[in-house]
Amino acid sequence: MTLPSAVSAASVTLRWQANSEPDLAGYLVYYGTRSRIYGQPISVGKVTSHTLNNLADGTTYYFSISALDTA
């Protein structure tokens, strides 16, 4: 008899310092399993933290944040 292995999902909360430029439109969060190779960005608005859920437990992830301006 074999039992299915447990599937678990991890989460991570990213926090960053606010961009002080007056024309800040928001932030984009990028992540992936290879350095500098990310999927589609997640627009998180003008907040300075974001939690990513349902990450594969035991997998190394790489993250990047970029600020957007109104132009």
C-alpha positions in Angstrom: 0.0 0.0 0.0 1.3 3.4 -0.9 0.1 6.7 0.5 0.2 9.9 -1.5 2.9 12.2 -0.4 1.8 15.4 1.4 1.6 18.5 -0.7 2.4 21.7 1.1 2.4 25.2 0.0 4.6 28.0 1.4 4.1 31.7 1.5 6.5 34.6 1.9 5.8 38.2 2.8 8.0 40.8 1.0 8.6 44.2 2.5 10.4 47.2 1.1 11.0 50.9 1.7 8.7 53.3 0.1 9.7 55.2 -3.0 9.5 58.9 -2.0 9.1 60.3 -5.5 5.8 62.3 -5.8 4.7 60.7 -9.1 4.7 57.1 -7.7 2.0 55.1 -9.4 2.6 51.8 -7.6 4.9 48.8 -7.4 5.4 45.6 -9.4 6.5 42.3 -7.7 8.4 39.8 -9.8 9.3 36.3 -8.8 10.6 33.0 -10.3 12.7 30.0 -9.5 15.7 31.2 -11.5 17.7 34.4 -10.8 16.6 37.3 -13.0 14.1 35.1 -14.9 10.7 36.0 -13.7 7.1 35.4 -14.7 4.5 38.1 -15.3 4.7 40.9 -12.7 2.0 41.3 -10.0 0.8 44.9 -9.6 0.4 45.5 -5.9 -0.5 49.2 -5.8 1.1 51.7 -3.5 1.7 49.4 -0.6 5.1 48.5 0.8 4.5 44.8 1.4 2.9 41.8 -0.4 2.4 38.2 0.6 2.8 35.5 -2.1 1.0 32.3 -1.4 1.0 28.8 -2.8 4.7 28.6 -3.4 6.2 25.2 -3.6 7.7 24.2 -0.2 11.4 23.5 -0.4 11.9 25.5 -3.7 14.2 28.5 -3.9 12.6 31.6 -5.3 14.0 34.9 -6.4 12.2 38.2 -6.1 12.4 41.7 -7.5 10.4 44.8 -6.9 10.1 47.8 -9.2 8.4 51.2 -8.7 6.2 52.7 -11.4 5.7 56.4 -12.0 2.7 58.1 -13.4 4.5 58.8 -16.7 
